[in-house]
Amino acid sequence: MSIEVGSKLQGKVTGITHFGAFVELPEGTTGLVHISEVADNYVKDINEHLKVGDQVLVKVLNVEKDGKIGLSIRKAKDQPPAQSHSNQRPRHNRTNDFRPKESFEQKMNRFLKDSEDRLSSLKRNTESKRGGRGARRG
């Protein structure tokens, strides 16, 4: 069985580094699971998820010309359809759902008003820390 991109294989963790884990595949070749491909959530310490000798299911992400094999544990897991991202609406429509369509002039006026409010608030806060309005030190 040759190692092809997209195939799922059983492997054994042979080494762990701060950036990932080396996994020995059935044909005796070794691939790397990058730390970002270990779990669906953020992985700060890979040792909390894997140990040398663990049997893991991996998916082949890429095979380089020089023989390096990129693997993923998180993509090898079958995700239930409820967690699939395909049924979610595209991101770019989310902001338009909360506001009616605005013209460019309306958006610009709203931006300028918000900007002036923030600037006046910033000036008010920094002036109070200097000891009053426009007071200069002698």
N, C-alpha and C positions, 0 to 999 in steps of 0.2 A: 504494500500500500504506500503510494507516494504521498508526500506532504504537499497539499494544494491549498491555495488561499480559500478560505471559507469553510474548510473541513473542521470537524470537531474531533478531538483526540483525547485519550486519557494519558496523563503524564505524571511524572514524579518530580517533586521539588528537590533539586540537588544543591541549590545555593541561594542565599538571600543577601542582598545588598541594600543600601539606603535608597536606591532608585528602582528596585524591582527584584524579581525572583527568576532564577534560571530553572527551566523545567526540561527534564529528559523525556523525549518522545519515544514512541514504540520502536522506531528504526535505529535508535541509538544516537540520534541527533539531539542537539540542545537548542532551545529557544528561550527568549526573554519575555517575561510578562512585566511590562512597565508598571510602576506603582499606581498610575492612574487607571490601569485596566484590571486591578485586583477586585474592587468592589464598586457598587453603584454610588456609595457615599464617599466623602473625602477620607483618604487614608493618610494619617500622619505617621504612624509606625507600622510598617508592613509585618513586623513580627506579631502584631495582634491578630493578624488574619491568616498567616501561613507559617509553617515550620518545615525544616528540612525533613524530607521523607514523606510528606503529605502527598496523597494521590489526588490530583485535580483534573477536572475536565476543562480543556482549553480550546479556543477557536483560533485558527491560523489567520492572522491579519495580513501579513505580507511575508514574502520570501525574497531576500535581497540577492543580487548576483554573486556577492561574496560569501553567501551561505548563511547569513544572519536571518533568523526567523523571529518575527514579531508575533506574540501571542496575547490573548485576552481571556481572562476568567469570567469577567462580568458579561461579555457578549456571548459566551458559551451557554449561559443559563437561558432557558426558555422562559421568556416573560409572559405572564398571563395577558390576555387581550385587554383586560381592564386597565393595565398600566401602559398600554401602547400609546405612543405619542401621535399616532395617525388619526385618532378620533378627536384630537383637540383642534380648536380653531387656530389659524395662523396668528402670530403675535401682532402683526401690524394692524389688525382690526380691533384689538382690545381697547386702545385709547379712543377710537371713534365711537365706541358703544356708549360712552359716558357723556359725551358732548355732542350737541347738534353741529352740523357742518358750519364752519366759520370761513369767512372770506379772509384773504391775506391781510386786509386792513384791520379787521377785527382781531386777528391773531397778533398783529404788530401792536395795536393799542393795548391789548391785554398784557403783552410782554413788557411794554414801556411802563405801564402802571405798576406791575409787579417789581420791575427793576428799580423804579423810583422809591417804592415802599421799602425794599430791602436796603437801598443805599441810605435812606434817611434813618432807618433803624440802626444801621452800622455806624453812621456818624454820631447818632445820639449816644450809643454805647461807648464809643471811643472817646468822645469829648468828656463824658462824665469821669472817665478814668484819668484824664489829664488835669482835672481840677477845675473844670468850668468851661464856659463857652469862650473859646479863643484866648484864654489866659496864657500868657507866655511867661516863662521863667526868666528872671532877671539876670 
